[in-house]
Amino acid sequence: MSLLALTRSVIPRFTAAIPRPGAMAVMARFQQQQMQIQANAASNLPASGFGATRGMKVRASVKKICEGCSSVKRRGRVFIICSKNQKHKQRQG
């Protein structure tokens, strides 16, 4: 058996694992597009800000939970806003 045949049978080929130059460019473009999508999602928030607020509970009946909670009526809806604990934010309806 020749040395060339022996090396071919013993040493595995890793040519499929080596990325092609074209594939690297495609991957870089894909990553850039994903970053643009994430940036656009953050900038497409509503002007009022209420559609994007995190942690506001939507309930049929709202109640003041602590002494820092205050009730506010805006745009025909009742809101509970708390100055002590932001988790107490609520919206009726």
N, C-alpha and C positions, 0 to 999 in steps of 0.2 A: 504494500500500500504506500502510495506516495505521501510526502509531507503535506502537499496541498489538499489532498483528499482527507487526511487526518484532521487538519485544522478546520476544514469545512464541517466535519461531522461533530467535532468537539466544541468549537466556539459557536455559540448561538449568534444569530444575526439580529442586530438591533436597528435595522434601517427603518422599520415602521415606527419606532419610538422617537426618532429624530424628526423634529418639526421642519416642515418645508418653509422656505422664505415667504411664499405666498400665504401660507396658513397663518404665519405670525402677523402679517398685515391685516388679515381678516379678523383675527382675534383682537388686535389693537383697535380696529374700527368698532367692533362689537362692544368693547369696554367703554369706548368714548360715547357710543350711543346710549349705553346704560346709564352713564354718569349724567348725560344731558336729560334723559327721561326723569331721573331722580331730582335734578335741579328744577326742571319745569314743574314737576308735581308739587314742589315746595312753593313755587311762585304763583300757582294757579289757585290760591286760597280765595275764598269769598271776601269781598271788601268789608263786610260786617264783622268777620272773624268768628262768628258763632258756629259756622259749619266746620271749622277746623279746631275748635277748642277741645282739648282732651280732658276727659274726666267729668264732663257735665252730665248729670243724671237727668233723664227725661221721664217724668212721672205724671200720673193723672192728678195726684194731689201732692203739693209740695209743702214742706213744713220747715220751720227754723230748727236746726239741730243744736246750736249753741248760742251763746250771747253775742258772738261775733257775726252771726248771720243776719242779713237784712233783706227784706223783700222789695223788689223793684218791678214796676210794670212798664214794659217796653214793647212797642209794635204789637200791642194787643195780647201779649203773653206775660205771664208772671214768672219772674226769675228770683231765685234765692242766691245771693252773693255773700260769701263769707270772707271777712278780712283776716281771720285767724287760721282757718284751714281751707285750702283751696279744694279739697275733696268734697266739701259740702255744697258745691255749686249744683243748682238744680234748675230745671225748666219745666213749666207745666205744659202739658200737651204734647 
